[in-house]
Amino acid sequence: MDFTLSEEHKMLQTTVRDFANDKLAPVADELDRKQEFAWDNFKMMAEMGLLGLGIPPEYGGSGGDELSIVIAMEDIARACASTADIVDAHLCLCAAPIYRFGTEEQKQKFLPALVKGEKVGAHAVTESEAGSDVSRVQMTAVKDGDSYILNGTKIFITNGDVCDIVLVFATIPELGDRGMTAFIVEEGTPGYSKGKKYDKLGMRAATNADQVFEDCRIPVINRIGEEGRGMRIFLETIDHGRIGIAAQALGITKAALDRAADYAKQRQQFGAIIASYQAIGWRLADIFTELEAARLLLYQAAWLADNGQPFRTQAAMAKVYATELAMRATTLGIQVFGGYGYMMDSPMQRYFRDAKLTEIYEGTSEVQRMIISGALFR
């Protein structure tokens, strides 16, 4: 069994790490305070080809595989988790499903602008009564000649205040429980508007807003897949997305661990550096060990996805393990920093706030355990 990264993966990792250190990390705190979409970061990532990872060159993409996305996402999140969240919504949840499930015409029309960063993508499924249980989606799509008329509101949508292309999930009423269907809606479509913008605890530079559809007419050619295939498209998309969220959590954990370890080696109490006390040193050692274990879980899920094997359970395992680790690591990081860790000018408070969201979006920890237990007991 070979755990060595390929030369291409090593080169990508070095490139992204240098970029994250030089360009993303220095502005992360300011972006968090402003709570504005990270436009400069988005444009720089487009120029580097990071918004096209996993998308073939014939559609303007950079190519690469699931592991490439994981490698990039971890180092982006280590520097600025909000920026990683933007990439996840734009690439993993919008561009990638268009590539996987769209027609050739749809790929040629939408993907080049997305991977070049000329347009911002978003993914809209969540509603007030449809969170973890997406089968409760109430937004409707009614066929009318060569169009569909969409009505409903989506909430908490990442990139929602700036997006140009939205992958939307609605139900076709006459199909009943099997009616969920996926559609592409473009900015400027009559009946489509952006609603409430949210003031979030963390990931504050990845802005969220409602998406409102009032008799929004879109052409049939903007439907992704067949009628009633939306649930399959959603589930496969979110499985890939969970791999990305686990990578985000690894990045946050690594950032918190590095900061805490550096501080513990410098801070002196009772005549010795605090890293020398088992109460600190051993707990950080545990986080270090769990970080390596989480990365192996994540790489396994990515490898399965890249090799065309079922990976839903492994993606759930990677997500729940990595995201809960991120919360433990950032909580410990604040404790290691003591009073300073509780102050808003400490780096730890941002890591802590950002980490919490990873346990919630794209399937809560409870949902991941439902998936895992389902695999265990079937």
N, C-alpha and C positions, 0 to 999 in steps of 0.2 A: 504494500500500500504506500503510495507516494503522496506526501502532503506538500511537496514543493510547488510553488507557483511557477507558471510558465514565464518565459522571458517577457512575453507581451503583457502578462498580468503584473510582473514586477515593474516594468516600465510605466504602466498606467498608475500603479500605486505610488511610485516616486513622483510622477508628474502631478498627480492630484494632491499628494501630501505637501509638496512644495508650494503649490498654488494656494492650498488651504491655509498654510502657515503664513504666507506672504500677503495674501489678499483678503481672505475671509475672516481669520481670527482677529485682526486689528480693528475691524468695524463691527464685530458681532454685538458688543455691548451697546453701541450707539444705535444700531438697528433695532435692538430689543427695546430700548427706551422710546424711540420714535414710533414704533409699531406701524411701520410703513413697509409695503412690499419691497423686497431687496432687489430693485431693478438693476443696479450695477453688477451685483453678483450674478444675476440671471443672464445678463448680456455677456459677461466674461465667460461663463460656463458654456454658453452657446458658441462663442468663438473657439473654445477649446474642443468642441465636439461632445461635451459631456451630456448634452440634452438629446444626443442621438445614440447613446449606448444601447446596444441590442437591436437597433434599427438598421437594416441593410443599406449599403451605400446607394443602391438604385433609388432609394427614397430620400437621399440626402443624409442618411445616418452614418454613424461611425462603426457599425458592426459590433462585434463582441458578444459576450454571453451573459448569463445570469450572474456568474461569479464576477464578471467585470463591473456590473452594476453594484454588487455588494462591496467590492473593494473601494470603488469611488465613493459610495454612500457613507461608508464608515469614516473616512477621513474628512469628508465634507461636514458630517455631523460633529466630529470631534472639534472642529473649528467653529462651526455655526449651525446648530441643529435646525434653525428656522430655514436656512438655505437648503438643507437636505430635505426638509418637508416640502418645500416648493418643487424640488426635483421629483420627489415621489408622486405628487399630485399631477404634475405636468407630463412626466415621462412614463412612470410605471402604471398610472391609473387612467391616462388619456391616450397618449401616443401609442403605447405598447398594445392596448386592446384594439385600437384601430388597425394596427399592423397585423395582429393575430386573427381578427375576425372580420375586418373590413373587405369590401370588394377592391379589385385593382383600381377602379376609378376613384374610390374613396381614399385609398392609400396615396395615389398620385396627387390628389387634390389637397389633402390635409397634412400629410406627414412632413413634406419639405419645409413648410412654414413653421411647424412646431419644432422640428429639430434645429432649425436655424435661429430659433428664438424670436422670429418675427411675430409670432402669435403665442399667447399663453394658454395652456390647456388646463382643464379642470374635470372633475369626476363628481357627478351629482346623483346620489341615491338616498341619502339620509333625509328623513322627514320627522315631524314632531311625534308621530306614532310609529315610525319605522326606523329604529336604531339598530340594535343587534339583530332584531327580527325583521329582515328586509322583505319577508313575504307580506308584511303589512303595508307596503307601499300603496298609497292612495292616489297618487298622481295618475291621470288618465291620458290615454292616447286614442283618439277616435278617428277611424279612417274616413276620409272624405275625398272621393275621387283619387287623384294622384298625390294626395297630401294626407298628413295626420294633423289633428288639432290637439295640442297639449294644454292641459290645465292642472295646476298644482304648484306647490312651493317646496323647494329643497332648502334645508338649513345646514349651517356650519360648514359650508363648502370652502375648502382650501383653494386659494387663488381666486376666490369667488368675486372679489371686487374689481379684478383686473383681467379676468379671462376673456379670451376671444372665441375659443372652441370648447364646448362643454359636452362630455359624454353623459347623457341623461337616461335614467331608467324610469319607465312608466308602465302602467298596466293597461292592456286592451280589455275593456270590460266584458265583452262577449266571450272571451276565452277563460273567464273565471280565475281560478287559482293558478292556472298556467299561462297567465296573460302578460307576465313581465317581459318587456321588450326594450332594447337599447336603441338610442337615437343620438345623432350629432346635431347640436344646435349652435348656430353661429351668432356672434355679437351683431347687433343691428337687425335681427329678425323681429318683425312686428309681433308684439305680444310677449316678448321676452325682456325682462329687466332684472337689475341687480337690487336686492333689498337690503335689509339690516346688516351692518357690519359689526363684528363682535370684538369686545374687549377681552382678550384671553389672558389666562394665567401665565402661560409659557408659549414658546414657538411664536413669539409676537411679531416677527418680521415675515412670517408666512400668514398673510392676512386671510380672514374668513368672512364670508358674506352669504346671505340667502340668495337663491335664484328663484325668480317668480315667473310663472308661465300663465298668461291669461289669454285664452283663445289663440295660442301661438301656433301658427300654421307653418309646418316644415314639409319639404318634398319627401316622397316615398324613398327616393334615392339616398336620403340621409338616415335611413334605418340601418342599424348594424346587425347583420344576421337576419334570421327569419323571425317572424312573429312568434312570440312565446319562448324564444331562446335566450331571453335576457338574464334569467337566473343562472344559466350555465355560464354565460359570458361574465356575469358579475362574480360568481364563485371562483372561476379560474383567474380572473383579474386580481381579486383580493388575495388569493393564495400567493401570487407573485408579489403583490404589495406587502404582504406580511414578511416576506424575506427582506424587503427593503426597510421595513420598520425595525426588524431585528438588527439590521446593520446600523441604523441610526442609533439604536440603544447601545450598541457596542462602542460607537464613537463617543457618545456622552459618557459612558463608563470609563473609557480610556482617558478622556480629558479630566474627569474628576479624580481618577486614581493618580494620574501624573501630578496634578496640582497638590493633592493631599500628601503624596510621598515627598515631593520637593519641600513642602512646608514642614513636614514632620522631621526632615533631616536638618532643618535650620532652627526650628523653634526649640528653645531650651527651657526646661522647668526642673526644679529640684536638682540642678547641677548636671543635667544630661539632656541630650536631644530627645524629644518625645518619641522618635522612631525606635529608640532603644528599649522602650517599655512595651512589654507584651500586650498590654491593653490596646496599644496603637499598632505596633508592628505586625502582630499576628492577625489582627482584623483586616489590615490592608493586604496582608499576604493571602488571606481568604478571598478577597475581591480579585486579586491578581489571578489566582487559581481558577476562580469561576469565570473570569473573562476569557481565559484560554478555552475552557470547556464550552462556553457559549459560542465562541468562534467556530469550534469544531462542529457543533450542532448546526450552525448557520451554513457553513461550507458544505455540509452533507446535504442540506435541503437544496442549496443552489446546484450542487452536482447532480442530484436526482432530476431537478428541473431541466438542466442542460442536456441530460441523457434520455429525456423523454419518458422518465419513469414517474409513477405517482409520488407526489411530494406534499400533499395537503397536511398529513399528520406531522411530518417533519417540519414544515413551515410553522405550524401551530406550536410545536415544541420549541423551536428556535425563538419565536416571538415571545411566548410567555416567559421563557427562561431569561432571555436577554433583557427584556423590558423590566422585569421585576429586579433583575440584577442592577440595572441602571438606577432604580429607586434606592436600593440598598447602598450602592456606591456613593450616590450624591448625598444621601442622608448621613453616611459616615464621614464624607468629606466635610460637610458643615460642622460635624462634631469635632473633627480633627482641628479645624480652623478656630473652634471655640467662638467667642463673641464676635470676632471679625467675620466668621463664616455666616453670621446672621445679618450682617449689614448688606445693604443693596449695592455697595461698591465692591463686594466680594465676588469673584467669579463663580463660587459654588452655588449662590442663590439662583443664578440663571440655569446652571446645569440641573439643579433640583426641579425648577419649574418646568423646564423642557422635558425632563425625563418622565414626568407624570403623564403627559399626553400619550407617550408611546404605549402605556398600559391600557389606553382607552380606545384610540382610533384604529380603524381597520380590524375591529374585533377585540372586545375587552379580554382581559385575562380569563374571565369566567367562560367566555365563548371558546377560547382556545382549549380550556380544560374539557369543555363539552366535546370538542372535536377529538381530542386525545383519548378521552374515556370511551367515546364511541368506537374508536379503532381498537381499543383494548378489549372491549366486551362484545364485539360483534362476532 
